[in-house]
Amino acid sequence: MMPTFTYPKNEFSLNDPCWTGKVAENFRLQEDVKRSIHPSHSVAVNGKYINMVKGHEKSRTPFDKNSPYEKFAKLDSYILMLGTENNSMIHYSQDKVNFPDLFLEGNYEYIFNNKKHKTKLHHPKGSITYIYDEKPCSDVYLLVNMYKDLEFNKRGIMKTVKIGNATCHLIKTKGFVEESIKYLKENIKKYEKGYNLRLKYESS
């Protein structure tokens, strides 16, 4: 399963190119691959669990119980990261803890195969902005510190190797989800005042 994210349009097509890199785009174009239906957070899947893509168009948020992310999280699956620290499964955990300012207000309506669907859309800043050490930071910064704070490598949740100049991670999905949900809950509680100020600032 690979992320094939797109910029939202009024009409979604399975042929819309993704912005998540050449590897994901080339994977999407293979004949034995299926893509989920979502205007911003679709995924492409092949192999034994190819039917995970079904029902994404029914999702009220990109990462809810109808999404491929929920199905992926319940498997004995792994997250493979090759030369990147961007881990989209953190948004699944955000959704689980009602992360502040995760979505834009209201529902986003789009058309697929002449049928109307609606879903929540990620807030372009709120969904990737966190507070760590009392300062706003990116999702990558928070993730790198979470791996370190929770000793992901030492505890066997993650294995990190170098391939050439690229830092690569293999992460147990269930471990990542469980630990990140607890970590985010503590983060929100610890920096509640900061998140409230951020919400006030971004809505003004």
GICORRA-V910859 format. One line per field, one symbol per residue. ss: DSSP state (@ for helix, = for strand, . for the rest). Layout:
BEGIN
ss: ???
END
This chain:
BEGIN
ss: .==.......=..........@@@@@@@.....==.......===....@@@@..@@@.........@@@@@@@...=====......@@@@@@@@......=....=====..=====..=...@@@====..====@@@@@@@@@@@........======..=======@@@@@@@@@@@@@@@@@@.@@@@@@@@@@@@.
END
